[in-house]
Amino acid sequence: MASAFPTHHIIGQNFISTLHRSNHRRPLGGPIRVAMDQKSSYWASINDDIEVHLRRAIPLREPFSVFEPMHHLTFSAPETAAPALCIAACELVGGHRHQAIAAASALRLMHAASYVHKHIPLTDQPRPNSPPRPGPTFGPNIELLTGDGMIPFGFELLAKSDALDDAHSGRILQVIIEITRAIGSQGGQCTDMGNGSTRMVGEGKGGELHACGAACGAILGGGSEEEIEKLRKYGFYAATIQKMSKMKEGKKNREVIEEMRRLAFKELEHFDGEKVEAISIFVNV
């Protein structure tokens, strides 16, 4: 079983400062580029499959007081790339999509639960800085309980995965541990990347969830310990690049993104080139 990363408490700004002070500077490798429409269609097909799986798992049925809030709150939460990374990583190490679809759906539920808890309507008035949410609201009590219920339901989807032979059931258990750590006490922390200068820093639980998703996909696809850890790091780099690309900090920010992109592609050097092209879309922003 893959061990969790060693974790240390340092803040994001320390990571950026450390990266700029690093003497470990190698030329930036040119990112792998393919036609955007080809890769976009790959990611779209993954997200479509995850949504179909979840809609089958959370149908609108009786008792409506339970399933309507869960159905609506799951699909109204903003999408995250962590579930898609899970499936892409599984396929990258030679696995098949059906092996990771339950884990990807569970990750989507965990993200939705976090979003629901963060944006519970505490009063009839909209919360400051809270984005508008389409569709009905169900009140703070129902939304709190529904968010709580999404988490065990995600683990239930994993436990009911198809083809639970001895080998696959061991991988499912490993994935449950990974997800529990990502959303629990270890979420949002960071790890020493082992190159003497660069560290990964959890920006909330988003980066940790992406790292977890990529690692879970590699586990379910039968990846080696080395492949699991490489994809874990790739997932975290990718999430951080996505977040930093939305910030407006000029040249310094762009330099950090390029360095992180180089490090992300370094983690993919081990893998098959054609499959790397598909997963690389997430760091080519």
Secondary structure as the mmCIF struct_conf table of DSSP 4:
data_model
#
loop_
_struct_conf.conf_type_id
_struct_conf.id
_struct_conf.beg_label_comp_id
_struct_conf.beg_label_asym_id
_struct_conf.beg_label_seq_id
_struct_conf.end_label_comp_id
_struct_conf.end_label_asym_id
_struct_conf.end_label_seq_id
HELX_LH_PP_P HELX_LH_PP_P1 ALA A 2 PRO A 6
STRN STRN1 HIS A 8 HIS A 8
HELX_RH_AL_P HELX_RH_AL_P1 GLY A 12 ARG A 21
BEND BEND1 ASN A 23 ASN A 23
HELX_LH_PP_P HELX_LH_PP_P2 PRO A 27 ILE A 32
HELX_RH_AL_P HELX_RH_AL_P2 MET A 36 ALA A 57
BEND BEND2 ILE A 58 ILE A 58
BEND BEND3 LEU A 60 LEU A 60
BEND BEND4 GLU A 62 PRO A 63
HELX_RH_AL_P HELX_RH_AL_P3 PHE A 64 SER A 76
BEND BEND5 ALA A 77 ALA A 77
HELX_LH_PP_P HELX_LH_PP_P3 PRO A 78 GLU A 79
BEND BEND6 ALA A 81 ALA A 81
HELX_RH_AL_P HELX_RH_AL_P4 ALA A 82 LEU A 92
TURN_TY1_P TURN_TY1_P1 VAL A 93 GLY A 94
HELX_RH_AL_P HELX_RH_AL_P5 ARG A 97 LYS A 118
TURN_TY1_P TURN_TY1_P2 HIS A 119 HIS A 119
BEND BEND7 THR A 123 GLN A 125
HELX_LH_PP_P HELX_LH_PP_P4 PRO A 126 ARG A 127
TURN_TY1_P TURN_TY1_P3 PRO A 128 ASN A 129
HELX_LH_PP_P HELX_LH_PP_P5 SER A 130 PRO A 132
BEND BEND8 GLY A 135 GLY A 135
HELX_RH_AL_P HELX_RH_AL_P6 PRO A 140 ALA A 159
TURN_TY1_P TURN_TY1_P4 LYS A 160 LYS A 160
BEND BEND9 ASP A 162 ASP A 162
HELX_RH_AL_P HELX_RH_AL_P7 ASP A 166 ILE A 183
TURN_TY1_P TURN_TY1_P5 GLY A 184 GLY A 188
STRN STRN2 CYS A 190 CYS A 190
STRN STRN3 THR A 191 ASP A 192
BEND BEND10 GLY A 194 SER A 197
STRN STRN4 ARG A 199 MET A 200
BEND BEND11 GLU A 203 GLU A 203
TURN_TY1_P TURN_TY1_P6 GLY A 204 LYS A 205
HELX_RH_AL_P HELX_RH_AL_P8 GLY A 206 LEU A 220
TURN_TY1_P TURN_TY1_P7 GLY A 221 GLY A 222
HELX_RH_AL_P HELX_RH_AL_P9 GLU A 225 SER A 245
TURN_TY1_P TURN_TY1_P8 LYS A 246 LYS A 246
BEND BEND12 MET A 247 MET A 247
HELX_RH_AL_P HELX_RH_AL_P10 GLY A 250 GLU A 267
TURN_TY1_P TURN_TY1_P9 LEU A 268 HIS A 270
BEND BEND13 PHE A 271 PHE A 271
HELX_RH_AL_P HELX_RH_AL_P11 GLY A 273 ILE A 279
HELX_RH_3T_P HELX_RH_3T_P1 SER A 280 PHE A 282
TURN_TY1_P TURN_TY1_P10 VAL A 283 VAL A 283
#
